Amino acid sequence: MKKILVPLLLIVCVSVHAQDPHFSQFFSSPLTLNPAYTGKFDGTFRVAGNYRNQWPTINNAFTTATASVDFALLQSRIPEFDTWGVGIMGLNDQSGNKILNNNFISISTAYHKALDENGYHTLTVGFQGTYANKRLDISKATFEDQLTSLGFTGVTSEVFNTRNVAVNYFDVNAGFLYSGSTNGYNNFYLGVSSYHISRPKESFQGGNYILNPRLTVHGGGYVPMGRITTFHGSFIHQRQAGATETVLGGAVAFSLSDDEALESNLYTGLWYRLGDAFIPYVGIEFSGLRLGYSYDINNSSLSTASNSRGGNEISLIFVRKPSDPSRRKLGCPKF
């Protein structure tokens, strides 16, 4: 079964129904979720990293890793509580046991405009430019028409120009984000983003395949439940090339310190990808660093091949806090 699925996964990746890489911990990968997240955090700079190994029992079907850094500019020259953020991100996605290798580098910017005198409510517009490089290793590829009674011993009818097994293009993404708070201790947000606005051409065989745009709607918030507990909830709905993904759930944060400024927390929660997988999550936060781990438990029709193992995922976010201890804490999206 695994030998059959690997070439089929490759066919899916290079067909007109190809989908963007995604993370179960979408809330921990801000610059792949929405360019409007650039600079939206309570600190001087933010570093984020993610690693995902999806369907590991199917010969490394998909592995994805990303790293990003973003920060604010000209804080002393723009209105109080406004923020102008810039960021850079790199992403690597490998499919079919490294047969298809995708590399992306993105530069993003966003302006966060305060809507009230306290800065509790902000409206953001963000933009992102991406350079993409995709390479297909034909020497490792097998295709469905090669399958015979003796295995993959047949000859494929697929034709590739050896000079055209790499694709390079420039892409444009954009997004909007609203974030609000009623008292500075809670937060709620709603965002929308669109990727591949420029509709770049993408083909390994000299065709004119136009990359389908991806539309994402996401939202969530957090609210204190008691002296040491806070509930965080979030959702995401994505659509691309007729395929959809919806994930929703939440986590409870247990404070590990009586000092409110330290933000030391233990997180435990559960998200669910509709029709596909349960996603239990645990995380730890201290000194501006949050480390999270999740594991997809597949419950779709693919569970027979995957042994219900959807994938491991690790996330890391570090936010450098301002040095002024008397500053007012800003309410920002967190999950």
N, C-alpha and C positions, 0 to 999 in steps of 0.2 A: 504493500500500500504506500509506503514512504517513497519508493522509487517512482511510482506513478505520480505522486503529488508534487514532487520537486519540479519536473518539467511543466506540469500544469500551472504551478505557481509562477513559473517564469513566463508562461504564455499570458497569464493575467497581468503581470507587471508590464509587459511591452504592448499590450493590446490597447484599444481605444477606451477601455474601462479602467485604466490604471488609476490608482488612488494615491494620495499623498501619505507620507509617513505620519503616524499619530502616536500619542502617548496616552495610556490609561490615566496617569497622573497629569492630565492636561493643565491642571492648576499650578503645577510646578515647572512648567515650560512656557514662560510668559511670551517670549518673542516668536514662538511657533504658533501660538494661539491667536494673538491679536497685536499688530504693530502699535496700537494705542496703549499697550501696557508699558511701552518704553518709558522709563523714568518714573513709573507709578509705584513708589514704595517709600517707606519711612526711613530714610537714611541718605548717605552721601554717594554710595555706589552699590551695585548688586552684581553678584556673580552666580550663575546658575549652570547646572550640568545634569544631564539625564542619560540613562542607558536602558535599553529595552531589548530583550531577546524573546521574540514571539514564536510560539509553537516550537520549542526547542527539540521536541521528539521527532519533528519532521525535518531533520538534517539542516538545522539553522535556517529555517525558512525566511525569517526577517530579523535582522539585528539593526538597531538604530541608536545613534549616540549624538548628542548635541552639547555645545558649550556656548555661553553668552556672557556678556558684560554690558551693563548700561548705567548711566549716571546723568546728573542734571548739569545744565550750563547756565551761566549768567544769572544766578539766583539773586544777586544784589542789584540787578538792572531791570528786572521785570516786576510786575505787581506782587505784593505779598500774597502767599498761598497759591500763586501760579507756579507752574513748573514746565521747563522745556527740557525734555529728555532726549538723549541720543544713545544708540547701542549698536553692537556688532555681534553677530552670531555665526557659528559654523555648525553644519550638520552633515553627518555621514549615515547613509542608509544602504544596507547590503541585502540582496534578495537571492534566494535559491543557492545558498551556500557560496556566496560571493560571486555568482555568475554575473549579476547585475550590481554595479557599484555606482551609487549616486552621491555626489558631493555638492553642497550648497554653502555659499557665504553671503550673508545679508547685512546690510546697514539700514538702520531704522531711526526714525525721529518722531516725536509726538509732543504736542503742546497741550498741557492740562490747564484749563481755564476755571478759576474759582467762580462760583455762581452766587456766593453770599459772603458777607464780611468776615465770617468765622472760618471760611475755607472748608466747611463740612460737605459741601456739594461741589463737584467738579464735572466738567464736560470736556472730553478729550477727542482729538482727531490725530491719527497717526498714519505714517507712510513707511513703506519698506521697499528697498530695491535689492534684488537677489541675483547673483550670478550662479548658474547651475552647470555642472559637468556630470554627464552620465556615460558610463562605459559598460559595454557588454563583452564578456569573455566567451567568444564562440567556441573555443577549444574545450570548455567545460559544459557546454550546453547540450541537452538532449531534448527532443521534441516528441509530441504525441504520435506523429506519423512514423517514428522510428521503432515503435513498440511492436514486437512480433511475439510468437509463442516461445521464442528463445531469449526474450528480453529486449533491450534496446539495441538491436543489431541491424535494423533497417537503415535506409538512407533517407534523410529528410528532404522535403521539397522546398524548404525555406531557403531563400537566397539572400545573402548579405554581401554588400560591397565592403571589402576589407578596409577601405578608406573611410567607411561610414559606420563603424561600430562605436563611435563616440559622438555624443551630442552636447553642444554648448549653446546656452542662450541666456538672455537677461530677462528678468521678470519683475513685475510690480505688484505690490500688495497694499491694502489700506484697511483702516478700521476706525470705529467709533466706540467710545466707552463713557458711560455715566456711572459715577460713584457718589454715594451719599451716606450721611450719618445723622442721627437725631440728637446725639449727645457727646460724640467723640469716643464713646466706648463700644459702639456697634458700627456695622458697615453693611451696606447692600449695594449691589452693582449689576449692570446689564450692559453687554457689549455685543457688537456685530462686526465681523471682519470678512473681507473678500480677498482671496488669493488668486493669482494668475489673471489679474485684470488685463494684462497686455496680451493674453492668449498666445503664448509662444508656440512655434512649431516644434514638434518632438517626434522623431522617427529614426529608427536604425536601418531602415530599408529604402530610404530616399523618398518616402511618401510625404504627404502634406497634413499629417495628423496635427490637429490643433489641441493643445492641452486644455482640458475642461476647467473652468473656474471652480473654486471651492468656497462655499458660503457657510459661515459659522455664526451661530447665535449662542451666547453663553451668559451665565449669570450666577448669582449666589450672594452670600453674605455671612456674617457671624453675629452672634448675640450672647452676652453673658447669661449663664443659667444659675449661677451661684457665686460664692466667694472664690472658689478655685476651679470652676468648670465653665467652659465656653463651647457653644455649638457652632460648627462651621458647616455650611451646606453649599453645594454647587451643582450645576448641570451644564451640559454642552449638547448642541444638536448641529450636525454637519451634513451637508449635501454636496456631492460631486458626481457628475456623470451618471445621474440617476440612482446612485448608491447613497444610503443615509446611515448615520451613526448617532445614537442618542445614549448619553451616559448621565446618570444622576445619582446622588448619594450625599453622604456627609460624615463628619468625624467630630468627636468630642475631645477637647483639649483639657488636660488636667494640669493645673499650675504646680510647678515643683519648687517655687520660691515665693516668699512673702513680699519680695521687692518687685513692685510692678514694672520698674524700668528694665529688669533683667530679662523678662520674657523667656523664662525656662519652662517648657511644656512637654508633656507626653501626649501624643495623639493616637487615637485608635478609631477606625471607622470602616465604612463599607460603601462602595459604589457599585452600580449595576449597569452594564452595557446591554440595552434591551435586545432580547433574543439571542444573546451571545455568551455573556460571562458575568460572574460575580467577581468583584475586585476588592478583597480585604486589604486594608491599609494600616500601617503603623509608622509613627514618626517620632523623632525626638528633636527638641529645639533648645539651644543654649548659646549665649554670647553672640547672637545674631546669625547663628548657623542652624539650618533646619535640614535634617537628613530623613528621607522617607523611603519606605519599601512597600511594594504592592505585588500581588501575585494573581494573575487572571485564572479563574477556575472556569474552564469552558463548559457550557451546558447546551451548546447548539448541536446540530447534526455532525459537526466536525469533531465532536468529542471522542468518537471511535478511533479516529486516526491520531488525535492529539493526546489520547489518554486523559482527557479533561484538563490538560496542562496548557493553558493559554499563553503564559509568559511571565518571566521575572522582569521587574522594573525597579530601578533605583534612581532617586532624585536627590539633588543637593542644591540648596540655595543659601548664599551668605550675603547679608546686608550689613554694611558698615554703618553703625549708628553715629549720629552727630555727637561731638564732644561736649556740647552744652547740656548739663543735667537738668536745667530749668526749662528747657524747651517744651512746647506743647506737642504731644504725640499726635501724628496725623493718622486718621483712619483710612486704610487702603485695602483693596481686595487682597485676600490671603489664600483662599481656596477656591 
